[in-house]
Amino acid sequence: MFSNEVLFFGGFILVISVMLLLDLGVFNKKDHIVKFKEAAAWTIAWIALALVFYFIIRTHGDLVHGMDNYAELETIKNKYAPQLQLVPGNFNSSVEIYRKNMSLEFITGYLLEYALSVDNIFVIILIFSSFGVRQKYFKKVLFWGVLGAIVMRFIFIFLGSALMQQFEWIIYLFGILLVYQGGKIFFQGSEEEKIDPAKHPVVKFAAKYLPVFPRYVREHFFVLKKGKWLVTPLFVVVLIIEFTDLIFAVDSVPAVFSVTKDPYVVFFSNIFAIMGLRSMFFFLSNIMGLFRFLKYGLGVLLVFIGGKMLAHKPLEDMGFETVYSLYIILGILAVSILASVLIPEKKENEDKVLSNS
């Protein structure tokens, strides 16, 4: 028979797959430009679904690992949440503590992954602009990008979890990486990024190993010419987005592992954030310029998470709870957004007027 973990995980994947198929085949049969209202509606819908899943974990989180008695609960707790203080011998009270902690880990990981996805959105906007992709095809490209990201995150998360269980020192390596990346984002936040399509490594790879058609063919990824199938530039853009997500996963996945050691919670939070990434892309792309300090906030966020991973032992001894991480993450994001609203960027023409007066 299948274990509870396999059944719960399989059910989760089934629901996500059905939603993706509905999105592709029912709601978006025709390519179109996604307007602000549609993007906002889908963003709210995905956030609402994540909150529904939070309440499922809050009330039935023990079903993920199938714990039927105190001994099994203690084994899982020692493996994934050693900082938890259970009620010795009392299964009902202890499982309630476990559910509460697990749901907090999920919502904190989800919020963290969602926040870090904003930086990914900056880069995706840059990719579409640099490669001249028409707006009406953005949604289709992002759909397949999200699908590939789910597969890659599954491999990355469970492989990373297995390595962390086997080699505890890897958590310190992740911590150093996040502190470095956070510092890099913070100090380079105001610099304008650019992409040279001809020099991008994925473009070079495609040109060398794939038969690439020289121009876009509407929404098609493949085109048949003289009896031979060729990939279009739109397919190459999908590969670039997949490559970009893989790079970002190196930051975001270890960051969520700082919140929880449970790979299932990491996966659930990652997938809900990724599923909401596409709608958030269209929502934020319209208002991205209003939050100029958000990238600095993300830099601070990564430094905090990296520092937390480096100091995880003393923090566990001090009784540092998951809810504290949630408050700090919310605080960093709130300050960066509030600063963006209160300190708007000066326009170039205003600067010129001031300099001439």
C-alpha positions in Angstrom: 0.0 0.0 0.0 1.0 3.6 -0.5 2.2 5.7 2.4 0.3 8.8 3.6 3.0 11.0 2.2 2.7 9.5 -1.2 -1.1 9.7 -1.1 -1.2 13.3 0.1 1.5 14.4 -2.3 -0.3 12.6 -5.2 -3.6 14.3 -4.3 -1.8 17.7 -4.2 -0.2 17.1 -7.6 -3.5 15.9 -9.1 -5.4 19.1 -7.9 -2.6 21.3 -9.3 -2.6 19.5 -12.6 -6.3 19.8 -13.0 -6.1 23.5 -12.3 -3.3 23.9 -14.9 -5.3 22.0 -17.5 -8.4 24.1 -16.8 -6.3 27.3 -17.1 -4.8 26.1 -20.4 -7.9 24.5 -22.0 -10.9 26.3 -20.6 -10.1 29.8 -19.4 -7.4 30.7 -22.0 -8.2 29.0 -25.3 -7.1 32.2 -27.2 -4.0 34.2 -26.8 -4.7 37.7 -25.5 -3.2 40.6 -23.6 -3.8 40.2 -19.9 -5.3 43.4 -18.5 -4.8 44.7 -15.0 -8.2 43.6 -13.7 -7.9 40.0 -15.0 -4.4 39.8 -13.5 -5.6 41.2 -10.1 -8.5 38.7 -10.1 -6.2 35.7 -10.7 -3.7 37.0 -8.2 -6.4 37.1 -5.5 -7.7 33.7 -6.5 -4.3 32.0 -6.1 -3.7 33.7 -2.8 -7.1 32.6 -1.6 -6.3 29.0 -2.7 -3.0 29.2 -0.7 -4.9 30.3 2.3 -7.4 27.5 1.9 -4.5 25.0 1.9 -3.1 26.8 5.0 -6.3 26.0 6.8 -6.2 22.3 5.6 -2.7 22.0 7.0 -3.8 23.8 10.2 -6.6 21.2 10.8 -5.2 18.1 9.1 -1.5 18.6 8.8 -0.6 15.4 10.5 -2.1 13.5 7.5 0.9 14.5 5.4 3.1 12.1 7.3 0.4 9.8 8.6 1.1 10.0 12.4 -1.3 7.7 14.4 0.4 7.8 17.8 2.8 9.8 20.0 5.8 7.7 19.1 5.4 8.3 15.3 4.7 12.0 16.0 7.9 12.3 18.0 9.9 10.6 15.2 8.7 13.0 12.6 9.1 16.0 15.0 12.7 15.0 15.6 13.4 14.7 11.9 11.7 17.9 10.7 11.0 20.2 13.7 13.4 19.4 16.5 12.7 22.8 18.1 9.1 21.9 18.9 8.1 21.3 22.5 5.5 18.5 22.6 3.4 17.4 25.6 5.1 14.1 26.7 2.7 11.1 26.2 -0.2 13.3 25.2 -0.8 12.6 21.5 -3.9 14.9 21.0 -2.3 18.0 22.5 1.1 17.3 20.8 -0.5 16.8 17.3 -2.3 20.1 17.7 1.1 21.8 18.4 2.6 20.1 15.4 -0.3 21.2 13.1 0.0 24.8 14.2 3.7 24.8 13.6 3.4 23.1 10.2 0.8 25.6 9.0 2.9 28.5 10.2 5.9 27.0 8.3 3.8 26.7 5.2 2.4 30.3 5.2 5.8 31.7 6.1 7.6 29.7 3.4 4.8 30.8 0.9 5.2 34.4 1.8 9.0 34.2 1.5 8.8 32.5 -1.8 6.2 34.9 -3.1 8.3 37.9 -2.1 11.5 36.4 -3.7 9.4 35.8 -6.9 9.2 39.5 -7.3 12.9 39.6 -8.3 12.2 36.9 -10.8 9.4 39.0 -12.3 11.9 41.9 -12.9 14.1 39.5 -14.9 11.1 38.0 -16.9 10.0 41.5 -17.9 13.5 42.1 -19.1 13.6 38.9 -21.0 10.3 39.6 -22.8 11.5 43.1 -23.7 15.0 42.0 -24.8 13.6 39.2 -27.1 10.7 41.2 -28.5 8.0 38.8 -27.4 4.5 40.2 -28.2 2.3 40.8 -25.1 -0.5 38.5 -26.3 1.9 35.5 -26.0 3.2 36.3 -22.5 0.7 34.1 -20.8 1.3 31.1 -22.9 5.1 31.3 -22.4 4.7 31.8 -18.7 2.3 28.8 -18.5 4.9 26.4 -19.9 7.6 28.2 -17.8 5.6 27.5 -14.7 5.0 23.8 -15.7 8.8 23.3 -16.1 9.5 25.1 -12.9 7.2 22.7 -10.9 9.2 19.7 -12.2 12.6 21.4 -11.5 11.5 22.5 -8.0 10.4 19.0 -7.2 13.9 17.6 -8.0 15.7 20.5 -6.4 13.7 20.4 -3.1 13.7 16.7 -2.4 17.3 16.3 -3.5 18.3 19.2 -1.3 16.4 17.7 1.6 18.1 14.4 1.2 21.5 16.1 1.2 20.7 18.2 4.2 19.6 15.1 6.1 22.8 13.4 5.2 25.2 16.3 5.5 24.2 18.9 8.0 27.0 21.3 7.0 25.1 22.0 3.7 22.8 24.4 5.6 25.8 26.6 6.4 26.7 26.6 2.7 23.2 27.7 1.8 23.4 30.4 4.5 26.6 31.8 3.1 25.1 31.8 -0.4 22.0 33.6 0.7 24.0 36.3 2.6 26.2 36.8 -0.5 23.2 37.1 -2.8 21.3 39.4 -0.5 24.3 41.7 -0.2 24.7 41.7 -4.0 21.0 42.6 -4.6 21.1 45.3 -1.9 24.2 47.0 -3.3 23.3 46.6 -7.0 19.5 47.3 -6.6 19.5 50.6 -8.4 21.7 49.4 -11.3 19.8 48.9 -14.6 20.0 45.3 -15.8 20.4 44.5 -19.5 20.2 41.3 -21.5 22.1 40.9 -24.8 20.0 38.2 -26.6 22.9 37.1 -28.8 25.2 36.5 -25.8 22.8 34.7 -23.5 24.1 31.2 -22.7 20.7 29.5 -23.6 20.6 31.2 -27.0 24.2 30.0 -27.6 23.2 26.5 -26.6 20.1 26.5 -28.8 22.0 27.9 -31.8 24.6 25.1 -31.4 22.5 22.1 -30.6 18.9 22.8 -31.8 17.5 23.6 -35.3 16.2 27.1 -34.7 13.9 28.9 -37.1 15.1 32.5 -37.6 11.9 34.3 -36.7 8.7 34.1 -34.6 5.8 32.1 -36.1 2.8 33.6 -34.2 2.2 31.5 -31.0 4.0 28.4 -32.2 7.0 26.7 -30.5 7.7 24.4 -33.4 7.4 24.8 -37.2 7.6 22.3 -40.0 9.8 23.4 -42.9 10.8 21.2 -45.8 9.9 18.1 -43.8 12.0 19.1 -40.8 10.7 20.3 -37.4 12.4 23.5 -36.2 12.1 25.3 -32.9 11.0 28.9 -33.0 12.5 31.8 -31.0 9.4 31.6 -28.7 10.5 28.1 -27.6 14.0 29.5 -26.9 12.4 32.2 -24.7 10.6 29.4 -22.7 14.0 27.7 -22.2 15.5 31.0 -21.0 12.7 31.4 -18.5 13.3 27.8 -17.3 17.0 28.5 -17.0 16.2 31.8 -15.1 13.9 29.9 -12.6 16.6 27.4 -12.0 19.1 30.2 -11.1 16.5 31.7 -8.8 15.7 28.4 -7.2 19.3 28.3 -5.9 18.3 31.3 -3.7 14.6 30.7 -3.0 14.6 27.0 -2.1 17.4 27.2 0.5 15.6 30.3 1.9 12.4 28.3 2.6 14.6 25.5 4.1 15.5 28.1 6.7 11.9 28.1 7.7 11.3 24.4 7.7 13.2 21.2 7.2 10.1 19.4 5.9 10.6 18.9 2.1 6.8 18.5 1.7 6.1 21.9 3.3 8.8 23.5 1.2 7.4 22.0 -2.0 3.8 23.0 -1.2 4.8 26.6 -0.4 7.0 26.8 -3.5 4.3 25.4 -5.8 1.6 27.8 -4.6 4.0 30.7 -5.0 5.0 29.6 -8.5 1.4 29.0 -9.6 0.6 32.6 -8.5 3.8 34.0 -10.2 2.2 34.2 -13.6 -0.8 36.2 -12.5 1.3 38.3 -10.2 3.6 39.0 -13.2 0.8 40.7 -15.1 -0.4 42.5 -11.9 3.0 43.8 -10.8 4.3 44.6 -14.3 1.7 47.4 -14.4 2.8 48.9 -11.0 6.4 47.7 -10.6 7.8 51.2 -11.0 5.9 52.3 -7.8 8.0 50.1 -5.5 11.6 51.2 -6.2 12.9 50.1 -2.8 11.4 46.6 -3.0 14.6 45.1 -4.5 16.6 46.5 -1.5 14.0 44.9 0.8 14.6 41.6 -1.0 18.3 41.9 -0.4 17.8 42.5 3.3 15.4 39.6 3.4 18.0 37.2 1.9 20.6 38.4 4.3 18.3 37.8 7.2 17.4 34.3 6.0 21.0 33.4 5.3 22.0 34.7 8.8 19.2 32.6 10.3 20.6 29.5 8.6 24.1 30.2 9.8 22.9 30.7 13.4 20.2 28.0 13.3 21.7 26.0 16.3 21.8 28.9 18.8 18.4 30.2 17.6 16.9 26.7 18.2 18.4 26.7 21.7 16.9 30.1 22.3 13.5 28.9 21.2 13.3 31.0 18.1 9.8 30.2 16.7 8.6 30.1 13.1 6.1 33.0 13.8 9.1 35.3 14.5 10.4 34.7 11.0 6.9 35.5 9.7 6.8 38.8 11.5 10.3 39.8 10.4 9.6 38.9 6.7 6.3 40.9 6.8 8.2 43.8 8.5 11.0 44.0 5.9 8.5 43.9 3.0 6.2 46.5 4.7 9.1 48.9 5.3 10.4 48.6 1.7 6.9 49.2 0.2 6.2 52.0 2.6 9.5 53.7 1.8 8.7 53.4 -1.9 5.4 55.2 -1.4 6.7 57.9 1.0 9.9 58.6 -1.0 8.9 58.6 -4.7 11.6 58.7 -7.3 12.4 62.0 -8.9 11.7 62.2 -12.6 14.6 63.0 -15.0 12.8 66.0 -16.5 12.2 67.4 -13.0 15.9 67.1 -12.3 16.7 68.9 -15.5 14.3 71.8 -14.7 15.9 72.1 -11.3 19.4 72.1 -12.7 18.5 74.8 -15.3 16.8 77.1 -12.8 
